[in-house]
């Protein structure tokens, strides 16, 4: 008999729990930026990077791939050439973002990085790693005393929530985020900014101090209404029965009398 072939045991992969995206309040974002050094080149760069992620809703990969030629600081625009699905889009830069980006642009020029260096580069001119950015945000949050989870996608969620809160059309939010469909944007916003649901829940009337007593009072009102309806129906039935029991001549006289009164 041939020996049985040993089959390798299947190792079950542990499922990673995906945390829901939590937007950061604007105050926390500003504290993150304030925690960056104002003198060191890395601090100036990190402040510009956080501002760019927050004010444009860009993803980490999109910010890492940004080249100096993709930025037009005078016009206040940036061109993301390789977004999700390798799709390009343009994003606007407001005065807040331009202030931080301009400061980093000036300091970056003094570093004299190679022409191939991305806009957000290391001091040696290399690209920033995703791991560095993901580790830098929680480190700055701890320094700033922020208890909420600080991560790049939270900045993107904050951008989307603020854009919607400002009254912009859903299509504008879709294009700004680089989503393919409105359905994707709708699902995204319902996760990161369920304002309608939260407002409906917050605006509910507070329950009474004694809910049982309030329920009993409500039931008593309903019972009283039913008794009133039953009494009225009973009176109508009795009146109809009395009229049927009267002699015909009496009924006719009563009808003639009522007819004369109407005249």
C-alpha positions in Angstrom: 0.0 0.0 0.0 1.2 3.5 -0.8 1.7 5.7 2.2 -0.9 8.4 2.5 0.2 11.8 1.2 0.3 14.3 3.9 -1.8 17.3 3.1 -0.7 20.6 4.5 -3.0 22.1 7.1 -4.9 25.1 6.1 -3.9 28.1 8.3 -6.8 30.4 9.0 -5.9 34.0 8.5 -7.0 36.4 11.2 -9.5 38.9 10.0 -8.4 42.4 10.7 -11.1 44.5 12.2 -11.7 47.6 10.0 -12.3 50.7 12.0 -14.9 53.1 10.8 -13.6 56.3 9.5 -13.8 59.0 12.1 -13.6 62.7 10.9 -11.4 65.0 13.0 -12.9 68.3 14.2 -11.2 71.3 12.6 -9.9 72.3 16.0 -8.0 69.0 16.3 -6.6 69.4 12.7 -5.2 72.8 13.6 -3.7 71.4 16.7 -2.0 68.7 14.6 -0.5 71.4 12.4 0.5 73.5 15.4 2.4 70.4 16.8 4.7 70.4 13.8 8.0 72.3 14.2 8.0 75.8 12.7 11.8 75.8 12.2 12.8 72.3 11.2 12.4 71.5 7.5 10.6 68.3 8.4 8.1 70.2 10.6 7.4 72.7 7.8 7.0 69.9 5.3 4.7 67.9 7.6 2.5 70.9 8.3 2.1 71.5 4.6 1.3 67.8 4.0 -1.4 67.8 6.7 -2.9 71.0 5.4 -2.9 69.6 1.8 -4.6 66.4 2.9 -7.2 68.3 4.9 -8.0 71.1 2.5 -8.1 68.9 -0.7 -9.3 65.5 0.6 -6.4 63.9 -1.2 -5.4 60.3 -0.3 -1.9 59.5 1.0 -0.8 57.9 -2.3 -2.0 61.0 -4.2 -0.1 63.4 -1.9 3.0 61.2 -2.1 2.9 61.2 -5.9 2.5 65.0 -6.2 5.3 66.7 -8.3 6.2 70.4 -8.2 5.0 70.7 -11.8 1.6 69.5 -10.6 1.2 72.6 -8.4 0.2 76.1 -9.5 0.4 78.1 -6.3 -0.4 81.3 -8.2 -3.6 79.9 -9.6 -4.4 78.0 -6.4 -4.7 74.6 -8.1 -3.1 71.2 -8.0 -3.3 68.4 -10.5 -3.6 64.8 -9.2 -2.5 62.7 -12.1 -2.7 59.2 -10.6 -5.7 59.0 -8.3 -7.6 55.9 -7.4 -8.1 53.8 -10.5 -5.3 55.9 -12.1 -7.8 58.7 -12.7 -6.7 62.3 -12.9 -8.5 65.2 -11.3 -7.8 68.8 -10.3 -8.2 70.2 -6.8 -8.4 73.7 -5.5 -6.1 75.2 -3.0 -7.5 77.8 -0.6 -5.6 80.5 1.2 -5.0 78.3 4.2 -3.4 75.5 2.2 -1.4 77.9 0.0 0.2 79.5 3.1 1.6 76.2 4.3 2.5 74.9 0.8 4.3 78.2 -0.1 6.4 78.0 3.1 7.4 74.4 2.4 8.1 75.3 -1.3 10.5 78.0 -0.2 12.3 75.8 2.3 12.3 72.9 -0.1 14.2 75.0 -2.7 17.0 75.5 -0.2 17.4 71.8 0.1 18.1 71.5 -3.6 16.5 68.1 -4.2 16.8 66.4 -7.6 14.4 67.3 -10.3 12.8 63.8 -10.0 12.0 64.4 -6.3 8.3 64.6 -5.4 6.9 67.8 -3.9 6.6 66.2 -0.4 10.1 64.7 -0.2 12.6 63.7 2.4 15.5 66.0 3.3 17.6 63.9 0.9 15.1 64.3 -1.9 13.5 60.8 -1.7 9.8 60.0 -1.5 8.1 59.9 1.9 7.0 56.4 2.8 3.4 55.6 3.6 4.5 54.1 6.9 6.2 57.4 7.9 3.0 59.4 7.2 0.8 57.0 9.1 3.1 57.0 12.1 3.7 60.8 12.1 0.0 61.7 12.5 -0.6 59.7 15.8 2.7 60.9 17.1 1.7 64.5 16.5 -1.7 63.8 18.0 -0.1 62.6 21.2 2.1 65.7 21.3 -1.0 67.9 20.8 -3.0 66.0 23.4 -5.6 64.8 20.9 -7.5 61.8 22.1 -9.2 60.9 18.8 -7.6 58.6 16.3 -5.6 60.8 13.9 -5.0 59.3 10.5 -4.8 60.5 6.9 -8.2 59.2 5.9 -9.8 61.0 8.8 -8.5 64.3 7.3 -10.2 63.2 4.0 -13.4 62.5 5.9 -13.3 65.9 7.6 -12.8 67.6 4.2 -15.9 65.8 2.8 -18.0 66.5 5.8 -17.1 70.2 5.7 -17.7 70.5 2.0 -21.2 69.0 2.4 -21.9 71.1 5.5 -21.1 74.2 3.5 -24.1 73.4 1.2 -22.2 72.1 -1.8 -24.0 69.8 -4.3 -23.3 66.0 -4.0 -21.8 66.1 -7.4 -19.2 68.7 -6.3 -18.3 66.5 -3.3 -18.0 63.4 -5.7 -15.6 65.2 -8.0 -13.6 66.6 -5.2 -13.1 63.2 -3.6 -12.4 61.5 -7.0 -15.3 59.1 -6.7 -16.6 57.4 -9.8 -20.3 57.4 -8.9 -22.7 59.4 -6.8 -23.7 56.2 -5.0 -20.2 55.8 -3.8 -20.1 59.4 -2.5 -23.5 58.9 -0.8 -22.4 55.8 1.0 -19.2 57.4 2.0 -20.9 60.5 3.5 -23.6 58.5 5.3 -20.7 56.7 7.1 -18.5 59.7 7.9 -21.1 62.4 8.2 -24.6 61.0 9.0 -25.9 64.5 9.8 -29.6 63.9 9.0 -29.7 60.8 11.2 -27.9 62.5 14.0 -30.1 65.6 13.9 -33.3 63.5 13.9 -32.1 61.6 16.9 -30.9 64.7 18.8 -34.2 66.5 18.1 -36.4 63.8 19.6 -38.5 64.9 22.6 -37.1 63.8 25.9 -39.0 61.0 27.6 -41.0 61.9 30.7 -39.5 61.4 34.1 -42.0 58.5 34.8 -42.7 56.8 31.5 -45.2 54.3 33.0 -47.3 57.1 34.5 -47.2 59.0 31.2 -48.3 55.9 29.3 -51.2 55.3 31.8 -52.3 59.0 31.3 -52.2 58.5 27.5 -54.3 55.3 27.8 -56.8 57.1 30.1 -57.2 59.8 27.4 -57.9 57.2 24.8 -60.4 55.4 27.0 -62.2 58.7 27.7 -62.5 59.4 24.0 -63.9 55.9 23.4 -66.5 56.4 26.1 -67.6 59.7 24.7 -68.0 58.1 21.2 -70.0 55.2 22.7 -72.3 57.5 24.7 -73.0 59.6 21.5 -73.8 56.4 19.6 -76.0 55.2 22.3 -78.0 58.4 22.3 -78.5 58.3 18.6 -79.7 54.7 18.8 -82.2 55.5 21.6 -83.5 58.5 19.6 -84.0 56.4 16.5 -85.8 53.7 18.5 -88.1 56.2 20.2 -89.1 57.7 16.9 -89.9 54.3 15.5 -92.1 53.4 18.5 -94.3 56.5 18.1 -97.7 56.2 16.3 -97.7 57.3 12.7 -100.1 60.2 13.2 -97.9 61.5 16.0 -94.8 61.3 13.8 -96.6 63.0 11.0 -97.7 65.9 13.3 -94.1 66.2 14.6 -92.8 66.4 11.0 -95.4 69.0 10.1 -94.5 71.0 13.1 -90.8 70.9 12.3 -91.6 71.9 8.7 -93.6 74.9 9.8 -90.8 76.0 12.1 -88.3 75.8 9.2 -90.7 78.1 7.1 
